[in-house]
Amino acid sequence: MAGTGQMRIRFVAQGQVQGVGFRPFVFSLAREYSLTGFVRNSPRGVMIEVQGRDADLTDFSRDLAQRLPPLARLTGLEREECAVLQGESSFSIGQSSTGGNGHSVLVSPDVCICRDCLADIADPLNRRFHYPFTNCTNCGPRYSITRSVPYDRVTTSMSCFPMCPDCKAEYENPADRRFHAQPNACPICGPHVWLLAGRTDGTRLAHMDCGIPHGRMQTGYAINLTGDAALRALAGMLADGAIAAVKGVGGFHLACDAGNDQAVAALRLRKRRPHKPFAVMAAGPEDARRVAVLGPEEESLLLSPEHPVVICPSLPRTFGTRLSPLISPDTSGIGLMLPYTPLHQLLLEYFAEALRQKKEETGAERPAILVMTSGNLSGEPICLGNREALACLDGMADAFLFHNRDILIRVDDSVIRPVPGRSPIFSRRARGYAPRPVHQGNPDDSISLKGGSSVPPVILGVGAELKNTLCLFKGEDAFVSQHIGDVSTVETAAFHQDMRTHMSALLSVRAHAVVRDLHPGYVSGDLAEKLAGESGIPVLRLQHHFAHAHAVLAEHRHTDPALVLALDGSGFGEDGDVWGGEVLYLDSSDSRMPPVHKRLARFAPVALPGGEAAIREPWRIAHTLLLRLGLLRADASGTSYGLSPGASVAKNVRFPLPWLPEYAKSAGLLPRMLEKGVNTPWSTSCGRLFDAVSALLGLCNAVTYEGQAAIRLEESLQGSGVSVDDGEYPCPFAPATSATPSLRREAAEDCPDLLQLHTIKLFVAVYEDYLKGTPIPVIARRFHASLAAGLAKLAAYLGRRHGVRHVGLSGGCLQNVTLLLALVNALEKKGLLPLLHKDLPPGDGCISLGQAVWGRRILLASRKREEANCIQTTIP
């Protein structure tokens, strides 16, 4: 084909271009324009060489960028002319190349089952009828089965399943949608499921072999089934009230009938999770509408390729089909998802059939919706292996549905909440989204390595202690891991180290520096110190709330001066206090200098008697505030309380306070604890203020999961019909050294120029309204609105003072949509420009990104300014 008018162009496509049907797309596009050449995976990305007429190459170049497959994302497309090859007559998909240092490939997240594959498993004439591992180039597992790149079958957990002739023909056929689909399989050659439930000798499942050879049955089980029979049998067991461990894409779920109170109660008891909401799975949108209100935003998220858990408003039980109230006892919302694998789809269909049969027998109707909660012990990572699940979940599950496609990476379900008029917010970012990077733009700076070469720095952020993630910042992109969890447990700390090793290998990089939290007792910090000692790289320390601030600004690629409101439960402060209600100033505009940090304002400090005990029992904070403010007095025994004379109001209809009957004895110990200052840290936390108000109003004296008190406080507003114009409480600000009422004296030199929001006055106003008998929803609405108004006034004042209009919002308290919307509206009315999280959760799941972004700027600034000698500029 080569001859007069011929040209040859080499492209390197970078981004999410492996495992998404990109090479088959290029192959078809080249044939469409009668071009010769090849396409292949490489460490740099997808390498393409095309040869043909100039006009055809122009059209090819245009369509290459504009007609991408549904799952593909380009972050870069290099182009250069090269020599024409004489005698080339065809276009081919070449073998992947390996080697080199680093690459520009983005591994695709796991993707929900597509419509075509759903049609395949529903068609009795299709060879994949009811096959639970059906997939194609547009759907199926990716990240969770990928060992390394380039993304080829040999580098995935499908490498041990040789394709049968029919599957291989599809794989090699350019016209087939399974052309080069790496997880391609069928019932003949692919993975299988099997069900184990009970031993005939009465022993527990944990003592049994969890494998089953192909084509053989094992004896000694009450139920021992494979294939479609296993799924149907499990559906029947679930309809009868059983709890099952079900292996999926990124790990195991614990499943039960969401309409069966006894089953849900048993699951809560076995999992030791008394109140935290469970996620549920419905077979489709129509089933979901029977239990939830689905607006356009909710439905769009439910049907998106990511298929996350979407927090939706529950349908009132008088209108909807009944779910167990034990699913979500603290909220009127429900965490809902749709089946994202063919296995889940088939299980839900069979479960619906089983329920229809039971309705014919009993006349009782229940929705075909299953609880699908993470298969793990409390505080530990989700189980991924068959033997691991048997060991960990044996006391929770009555049955186990296994399969033999290995899960290489634990990936929990993502959880997301729509926000009216705004981008949705993540509660947990994992399956469907990880490891998609947060793009940071073209790197124009580098550091020097021993040997003289220069490279863009690679920074590792190890994250926080709770809701942990880790982040590797490489080149233009910050790669934030999936949700890891609470790394204070041995198992989760091991998961954290596994993810660091895996992500480093997947991205083919090693870190030049590691960033940790300032807290001296964090396990994540210990992991950073250990890595630094082993690798000879520097450890940098960044305060928790400044990491929050850098994260939200990084999502918007904002480096100019900005304010950030960091509102959460706790973070170790630079002064040794527990921070959490902070107004911060950041300026990263000068790349020659380290970012400018300054704490401008805070919430009023409150004492936390018992430290962690005060977080577990919010009544302690409310009680302490009342004692310190002189609004409550104890008798000589210290166990009986009355109102102080100065605290009386016209109509005291609510006394004694809600916690006194249960905690009177413990409350009697607080005055002495406060007097001595024993285990009583000071906190400026927004989360602790919510805890105190929730306890004061009788909503939550003790918590069983993080944020429970604040969730109940926000929930008290739901369906109350409270007017948004129902008045506000005072919440002014003043210099911290002169702020009144003051519970702690401050020396002027300890906090120069620091302002303080009068959150104590806000608490007192809530207390007085409570004693008057004002309805709880009215108080809750006034509290949310007043706090937002006070913060907006403070931000407006500081914005004028420092010449900035952009205000970032970060921290776990911004999961509270009522506070978030009130705050955003109040800021906008002041002429300010709020910046909200859009790629990561506002809670501690974003900390690792902030650490990595800041660490990169510190390293680059130290190179550019030789006088900044706190960090070595030549990296080993």
Secondary structure, DSSP 8 states (H G I E B T S, - for coil): ---TTEEEEEEEEEEEEESSSHHHHHHHHHHHTT-EEEEEEETTEEEEEEEEEHHHHHHHHHHHHHS--TT-EEEEEEEEEE---TT---EEE------SS---EEE---B---HHHHHHHH-TTSTTTT-TT--BTTBB--GGGB-SSS--GGGBGGGGS---HHHHHHHH-TTSTTTT-TT---TTTS--EEEEEEETT---GGGS-----TT---SSEEEEEEHHHHHHHHHHHHHTT--EEEE-SSSEEEEEETT-HHHHHHHHHHHT-SSS--EEEESSHHHHHTTB---HHHHHHHTSTT--EEEEEB--TTTS----TTSSTT-SEEEEE---SHHHHHHHHHHHHHHHHHHHHH-----SEEEEEE-S-TTS----SHHHHHHHHTTT-SEEEEESS---S-----EEEEETTEEEEEEE--TTTTT--EE-------EEETTS-EE---EEE---SSSB--EEEETTEEEE----B-TTSHHHHHHHHHHHHHHHHHHT---SEEEEES-TT-HHHHHHHHHHHHHT--EEEE-HHHHHHHHHHHHTT--S-EEEEEEEEEEE-TTSSEEEEEEEEEE---TTS--EEEEEEEE--EE-TTTHHHHH-THHHHHHHHHHTTSEEE-TTSS-EEE-GGG--S---S-S-TTHHHHHHHHTTHHHHHHHTTT--EE--HHHHHHHHHHHTTS-SS-SSTTHHHHHHHHTTTT----TTS------EEETTT-SS-SS---GGGSTT-EEE-HHHHHHHHHHHHHHT--HHHHHHHHHHHHHHHHHHHHHHHHHHHT--EEEEESGGGG-HHHHHHHHHHHHHTT-EEEE-SSS-SSGGGHHHHHHHHHHHHHHHHHH-TT-TTS-SEE-
